[in-house]
Amino acid sequence: MSKFVITGGNPIGGHHKAPGNKNAALPMIACAVMAEGPVELLNLPLISDVRVMLDIVESLGAKVWLDEKNHSVRIDPTSITPKPLCAELCRKVRTSILFAGPLVARFGEAIIPSPGGDNIGRRRLDTHFDGLRGLGVDITETNPFIFRRSKPLQGKRLLFDEASVTATENVVMAAALAEGHTTIYNAACEPHVQDLCHMLNSMGASITGIGTNCICIEGVKKLSGTTAHISGDAIEAASFIAAAAATHGSLTVEGINVEEFEMIARPFARLGVTWETRADGTLYLPEVQTLKVVNDVDNAIPKIEDGIWPAIPSDIMSALIVLATQVDGVIMFFEKMFESRMFFVDHLVGMGARIVLCDPHRAIVHGPVDLHSSSVSSPDIRAGMALLIAALSAKGTTVIERADRIDRGYEAIEVALQAMGANIERKN
């Protein structure tokens, strides 16, 4: 295991290029096993979760060529043979479950051990199972899970009980090779779901309604190889913006989707942080910001709450909570998606933050405060990044254990922060 040692107090700023979206890259890697020819993914983030997903693909018999210099990968799935997925690899990532739809649709069987991932609360698999069963998949709910079909999958009208991102991705991939027409109501429509659907269409699938909560799939007999570009990671970019704003630095970010930042801009504006965006995908955050909470009408205490897209993404809540400790005013955060995500605030309280955790879903933050150094452990990807932001804002030297958990979502984070003026080093 490695840890980060951070001495705070330096403004974070300069230039940053957003890497490929983690949440798009992982399902797109799983999708590659459906192709009857090579698949190339461009703008690939070199994070540990991506490497695990590539290891899974390779363990199935595919040939994988990772080009780290150019952030791309070439996957030839033509030599894949159905076999149980490696339990050790599946324990490392939640998205190992995304191989269920592709493998059962193309090969007739998928045997997948229980997936791992961050412990941020219960994340149901029921919607995955209901959707795949609707297409004709027989599922044995043991560990490992066994997905089988005795005949081609059949398209169907499906109504999801929740707008689950990974369930939408799993079922869309399976439906692409089903016979007939599938309609998914209450589908997730996040930008990374859209990336996957566009990739499938470039492989020969017929998917409409992309970007809405009603996705229609006309099944095809086979999918070809393709070259697909992964969009920039808005959550990663927003994390660096939060670090720059909290430490009073200026920052230019390249490679973003400007439309995606329309929603992300709103909670930052509530905290007094504004920026300029340009059509070429560049964002500029000026150094001079009035970090003050913008109250609701009638001077009421405002609330930042997450939700399914196009609401505020849950993955940026942790970073926003840390930023709020440096902002003048009182604000409530309402985490609706996961019941364990908020528990990391205990670490912030130990660093001097004035936060009241009302219940597992709500926290009230009163700022600004002078954070002080501490020794903490990263509980998950996003909380780990939030603790990094807190350490960069704090006086003294902070140690963050379990740096590997941050590596799952952020590529060479200490190198990027060092280039922006941070005093940070990784130690084994």
Sequence and secondary structure as in RCSB ss.txt:
>XXXX:A:sequence
MSKFVITGGNPIGGHHKAPGNKNAALPMIACAVMAEGPVELLNLPLISDVRVMLDIVESLGAKVWLDEKNHSVRI
DPTSITPKPLCAELCRKVRTSILFAGPLVARFGEAIIPSPGGDNIGRRRLDTHFDGLRGLGVDITETNPFIFRRS
KPLQGKRLLFDEASVTATENVVMAAALAEGHTTIYNAACEPHVQDLCHMLNSMGASITGIGTNCICIEGVKKLSG
TTAHISGDAIEAASFIAAAAATHGSLTVEGINVEEFEMIARPFARLGVTWETRADGTLYLPEVQTLKVVNDVDNA
IPKIEDGIWPAIPSDIMSALIVLATQVDGVIMFFEKMFESRMFFVDHLVGMGARIVLCDPHRAIVHGPVDLHSSS
VSSPDIRAGMALLIAALSAKGTTVIERADRIDRGYEAIEVALQAMGANIERKN
>XXXX:A:secstr
  EEEEE      EEEE  B HHHHHHHHHHGGGBSS EEEES    HHHHHHHHHHHHTT EEEEETTTTEEEE
E TT       HHHHTT GGGGGGHHHHHHHHSEEEE       SS    HHHHHHHHHTT EEE SSSEEEE S
S  B  EEE SS  HHHHHHHHHHHHTSBSEEEEET    HHHHHHHHHHHHTT EEE TTSSEEEEE  S B  
EEEE  B HHHHHHHHHHHHHTT  EEEES  TTTHHHHHHHHHHTT   EE TTSEEEE S    B    GGG 
  EEEB STTSB GGGHHHHHHHHTTSBEEEEEE  S SSGGGGHHHHHHTT EEEEEETTEEEEEE    B  E
EE  SHHHHHHHHHHHHHSBSEEEEE HHHHHTTSTTHHHHHHHTT EEEEE 
